[in-house]
Amino acid sequence: MKVLRILVCIIGFLICLLSCSKQDVSGNGTLIGNPTVAAIKGTLYEVDGKTPARNAAVYLREKNALVDIGQMSLKKTIVDSVITTTDDQGVFSIQKVDPGLYMIECTDGNNNYALYDSVAVENPDSSIILPDDTLKPAGAVKGTINLSSGGNPEDVYVLVFGVLRFATVDSEGFFCLDDLAEGNYDLRIVSSDKNYGYLGTNISVTAGDTTNLGNVELPFVGTPEIRNLTIEIDTLKQIVNLYWDVIDTSLILGFNVYRSVNNGDYIKYNELPLVEPEFHDSVLFPNRSYSYRVSMVKKDSTESVKSGVVFAQNISIFSLLDTLYLDEYPKIAGKRHGPSCMIAADESFYVVDGKLIRQFDTSFNLIRTLSDTSLNNPLDLATGTDGRLYVADVYSEYIHKILVFDNNGMVIRKYNFVGSPDTTFSLGIGASLFSVDNKDRLILVSSRKDSIYICDTSGSIIRSWGRFGTGISDDCGITAIATDENGNIYAYEFERGIKVFDSNGVSIRVINTKDIMILYDGGHPNSLDVLKSPMSFIMGMSIEPQSGRIFAAHAGGFCVLESNGQLLTNYSRTIVPQQVIIIGNYIYAMDQSWTNKYVSRIFKMKNCYQ
């Protein structure tokens, strides 16, 4: 019996010992007792640290809780999640708490806050007493959001774990989270644009102060795409410039540009991916419409979706104003024959039309028609300083004579050349081309097209150079010659370039036309391999007064060169140009028919360089 009493006492002591033992828990608080339902209790004081905080709101939220921005109209606030308030002693009690990790936020409604971070409830029958805490002035967090690839910062939200708050971002990327208790917070920065990933960070907030996160960049995780594609058209240089937004280049290899002509198929324009976010297209033809799209080439060499379309329409610098058809005028002795010529005069121009020379004003009104019975095959023209017209009569590609007409249309002088049946006033040389300089001197190209002669008004040779001198090669072929207002002489040698001499025959400069790439319109505007080639075979030149620009008629069109030889633009049509002249603000280009082999029309265009 005594032994039995001893055993009962020992068992009772052990039960008492076990029921009174304590357990340690993580977080701020102590688990005590053996209640039937989990509860959390704490005490709050005003900012002075002494006065109990009466009627302070207390909020209990899970540590990992976030505002759901999937419903953008829902903006949770601390009011809709209040759990309890403090009593007159500043004490609060939260009952029936499920196991979990919690954040407890407290405020007096006057911008003073306290935070219990990471309160852990491990068992459903736990009871936790939190350490006393004091309300303090609220702190804040601010920063600036940056998005690559031209994203919109206004699509971004800054969320705070455990307090169900978020901040929106303005168009400049700025955000500010207000009304935060002193403590540590986990933030998540997300965008409603699925092309961007999220960013998580931990920040510390100090009471009454603002924590500055600085610049924060969200990672771009979507499929690359072109944004803000813009187009600029340089009409004078006939270049289309494309620009688009710079993206995170670590995601791509480069860019591809696609072009369509006159609503045709889009053809990739570059052989290798472009590195820079820009493109310059100079392979253009007049009176056509062009459209462009751009794509990104990703690291795996696949392409992104092509951008929207930008357009360039009728980019020709030379607007066609009018056309003169010579077929409308009567002929002499049958059909017209052979290539022809035209030359500018004062507010008018002359054109060879068979055995006739016609003078038109700048609006294509016929002023007069000149002829002479001694003219058999007039093919070259020039004008003197006093308005006199010089006409070269050609036989077997060589000049036999040059007739000079006064302003009344009368022949007042005749120059004869070697081989001419008329030996009166013979120059004693052979010639194939000619021009007249600012002193009314004849500038002649020899019959072998390898030398240049300067003759005075009496026909005496003043100077010559070329085959027996310097500046012109022995085996050259001069196909075009012109003079400018200063008396300088421009001679084009076939496949060698334009050589410029002063009035004494001294070389000034050489323009290497092989370095000038010209586009030829062969009917396949997107087939770049067959369109681009060096400029060759200039058939006629005119020098623009004052600027010194060179207007050159070549196989396939005419081009405009700066005086130093830099190509400004090329006008390409399906024509065989013979000559191009400048009269004031207008350009006149003479075209030879493909089928009948004679000049049939003259185009009038606006000179946009004036």
Buried (B, 14 or more C-beta within 10 A) or exposed (E): EEEEEEEEEEEEEEEEEEEEEEEEBEBBBBBEEEEEEBBBBBBBBBBEEEEBBBEBBBBBBBBEBBBEBEEEEEEBEBEEBBBBEBBEEBBBBBEEBEEBBBBBBBBBEEEBBBBBBBBBBBEEEBBBBBEEBBBBBBBBBBBBBEBBBBBEBBBBBBBBBBBBBBBBBEEEBEBBBEBBBBBEBBBBBBBEBEBBEBBEEEBEBBBEEBBEBEEBBBEBEBBBBBBEBEBEBBEEBBBBBBBBBBBEBEBBBBBBBBBBBEEEEBBEBEEEBBEEBBBEBBBBBBEBBBBBBBBBBBEEEEBBEBBEBBEBEEBBBBEBEEEBEBEEBEBEEEEBBBBBBBBBBEEBBBBBBBBBBBBBEBEBEEEEBBBBEEBEBBBBBBBBEEEBBBBBBBBEEBBBBBBBBEEEBEBEBBBBBBEBEEEEEBBEBBBBBBBBBBEBBBBBBBBBBBBBBBBEBEBEBEBBBBBEEEBBBEEBBBBBBBBBEEBBBBBBBBBBBBBBBEBEBEEEEBBEBEEBBBBBBEEEBBEBEEBEEEBBBBBBBBBBEEEBBBBBBBBBBBBBBBBEBEBBBBBBBEBBBBBBBBBEEBBBBBBBBEEEEBBBBBBBBBBBBE
